[in-house]
């Protein structure tokens, strides 16, 4: 049992170091946006999604592009307009009561 706990602790330590390295790398390029960077990392770790919105000049695109570069991922920017909703891009899950299941549109 102690060996399993030790292995888990080693894995947690390894991943913690990797996340801190990623955070540091992003913060080297993005100054003064620590809370947003942390929230982006939380979304990444939890396999969630994030919608960056705000006035022009807040480095939203640069943050997303920097994270993608640090993770060696592709980057695509979507420009939202007032008449566009996130569901227009991601789709919507609708509950079908007759089949007691959700379907994606």
N, C-alpha and C positions, 0 to 999 in steps of 0.2 A: 504494500500500500504506500509506503513512504517513497518508493522508487517512482511510482506513478505521479505522486505529488511533485516530486523533484523534476520530472520531465515536463509536467504542466507549467511549473514555475519557470523553467528554462525557456519553454516556448513563449510564455507570456513576456518574459524579459526580452527575447529576441524581437518579437513583434512590437513591443514598446519602443525599442531602439530604432526600428525601421520607421515607425510613425514619427518619432522625434526628428529623425534625419529628414524625412519628407517635409515636416512642418518647418524646420530650419531652412531648408532649400527654398521653399515657397516664400518664407518671410525675408529671405535675402533679396528677393525681387519685389515683393509687395510690402510697403511700409505703412503701418498704422491701421491695418485691417485685421488685427489678431482675432477678434471674435468671429468674424466671417470665415476666416481661414479655419479656425477650430470647428465651426459648424459644418464646413465643407468636408473636413476630415471625419467628423461624426457620421455624416451622410454616407461617405465612402465606406467606412468600416461597417456600418449597419446595412449596407447595400440599398440605401435609400436614394431619393432624388432631391435635388435642390433647384430652386428657381431664384436666380439672382436678379433683383430688380432695384432700380434706383435712378437717380438723376445721372445725366452724362458726366463722365470724368471720375467715377469712383473705382475704376480699374476692374470692373466686373469681368470683362472679356479677358483682360490680362491675367486675372486670378485663375479663371477656368483654363486658359491656355497653358499657364505655368504648371498647374497641377497635372494636366494631361502630358506635358513634356516630361515632368519629373517621374511619371508613372509609365512613360513610353507608350502612351495611348493616342488614339486619333482624337482630333478636336474638330468640332463643327459648331458654328455659331448660328443661333436662330434669333432673328430680330422680331420681337413681338410688336404689334401695333395695338391701339386701343380696342379694335374690334376682334382681336385674336385672343383666345383663351388657351391655357395649357392643355385642356382636353382636346382641342383642335389638333394638337401635335401628338399627344400620347394616346388619345382615344379614351373611351369610357367603358366601364364595366356596368352592365345593366342586369338586374336580377329578373330571371324568368320564373314567375311564381308557379306556373304549371309544371315545369321540370325541376323546380327547387335548385336552380343553379344560376351562376353568372355567365354572361357571354360578353366578349370584348367587341366593341364597335370601332 
